[in-house]
Amino acid sequence: MIMKTWFVKYLVLICMAWGLPAGAMEYQLPDLTGKTQSLQQFRGKWLVVNYWASWCKTCRLEFAELNALHDSGQDIVVIGINFESIEKAALRDFVAQQNIRYPVWLSEPVPETPLGRVPALPTTYIIDPSGKPIAGQVGLVSQQQLEDYIAEKRKSAAMVTN
């Protein structure tokens, strides 16, 4: 319970410090096949957008957790954004070797993304079903932390509508 409370407070502080942008749903990037994808196609679902790189050892620790979250059957979609300069063939091989089952998109490292800054890897953003970015975290996240945070936000939203 202490960890959950700390995590929620930490995410809120990150959100306030970063000032998450409102136009995140227009974010478009190529996937592993080269087809342009957009966050807009996932409106109505919770999105967990995770920036990572193949050389990042901490990022690799998250893959199983993010796979489990993506496969959980909830209305949560995980998008992995590979944030490095890497050949597509090498990245496809890496994704297959690591058994990453959620969509992977490609981005060159840039100082600021439509979701906000990526000061270190991994960096994760949460976008609510209306398309509003509501949280971000630098560092390792777990399936449980993300589910707890989203559940808390769902509970808060339900209390507002009742």
N, C-alpha and C positions, 0 to 999 in steps of 0.2 A: 504494500500500500504506500509506503514511503517513497519507493522508486516511482510508482505511478504519479504521485503528487509532484515529485521533483521533475519528472519528464514533462508533464503538462505545463508547469510553471516555466520550464526551460523553453518549450516551444512558444509559449506566449511571449516571452522576452525576445526571442529571435524574431518573431513576427513584428513586434513593435520596433525593434532596432532596424530591420530591413525594410519596413514599409512595403509590403507586398503589392505588386501592381495589379490593376483591375483587368487588363486586357489579355490575360494569360491564355484564354481559350483559342485565340488566333495563332498560337504557337505552332509552327509547322517545321518538320524535319524529315529527312529521308529515313526509311527503315533499312533493314539489311538487304532488301532486294532493290533498293534505289527508289521505291515508290514514296512520294511525299505523303506524310501522315499529319493529322492535326489533332490537338487535344479536343477540339470541338466535337469530334465523333463520339466522345465519351460523356457528353453532357447528360446529366441525370444520374451519373454514378460518381462515387468517391474515387478520386485519382491520387495515387501515390507515385510521384515522379522522382526517380532516384538517379542522380548523376554519379557516374563511376568510370573507372578506367581499368584496363586489363593488368596494368602494373601495380595497382593499388591493392595491397594485401588486406587492408581493412574492408575494402569493397567486396572482396571475395567472401569474407565472413558473412555478408548479408545475403548472398544469392539464395541459399536454402530458405532463409526466413521470408524473403520476398516471393520466392516460388510458392511457399505454403500460403502466404496471404493471397496471392493472385489466384491460387487454386481452391481457396476456401469456400467458394460458392456464394459469398456475400456480394453485394453490389459495389465491390472495390476492385479497381483495375490498377495494376502496377505497370508503369512504363519505365524502362531502363534507358537512360540516355548516356551512351558511351561518349565521354568527354575527353577525347585525345585524338591525335593524328595517327591513324592506323589504316592499313589496307583493308578493304572490305572482306576480301577472302580470308585474311588472317583473323579478322574479327568474327566472321561466321564460324570459323574453326574453333575459336576460343569459346564462343557462346555454346556451341555443341559440346565441347569438352566439359564445360562447367554445368551443363544441363540447365541452362537458363530457359524457362518456359514462358516467361512473360515477354511482351513486345520489346524489342531493342531498337532504338533510333540512334542516329549518329549526329554528333555536333563537334566541330572544332572547338577547342578551348577559347572562350571569349570572356572578357571582363564582366559582362552583364548579360543575362538571358531575359526573355520575356517574363520569367518567373521571379527573377532577382539575381543577386550575386551568387557565385559558386566559389567561395573563398578557399575551400579545401574539399578533398574527396574522402569519403562519400558525402554528398549533400542531398537531402531529401525534402521535397515540398509536398504538402497535402492540399488538394483542391476539392472544395465541396461540390455537391451535385449541381448547384447553380452556376458553377464555373469560377467561383471566387477562391483565390489562393488564401488559405487561412492559417497555414503554419509552415515552418521550415526548420530544418535542423542540420547542422554540420556534425558529421560523425556517425558512428554505428547506430542503427535502429533495429528493432526486433519486430516480429509479427505481433507479439503481445502488446508492445508499446503502441504500435500503430492502431491496432484494434481497440485498445483502451481509449486512446485519444479520440478516435472517430466515434466510438460509442458515447463518450462524454458529450461530444458536439451534437450527436443525434438527440440525446436526452435534453440538452439545452434548447435545441430547435423545437422539440416536441412541447416543451414547457411554454415556449413563446407562442406557439400556435393554439394552445389550449386555453 
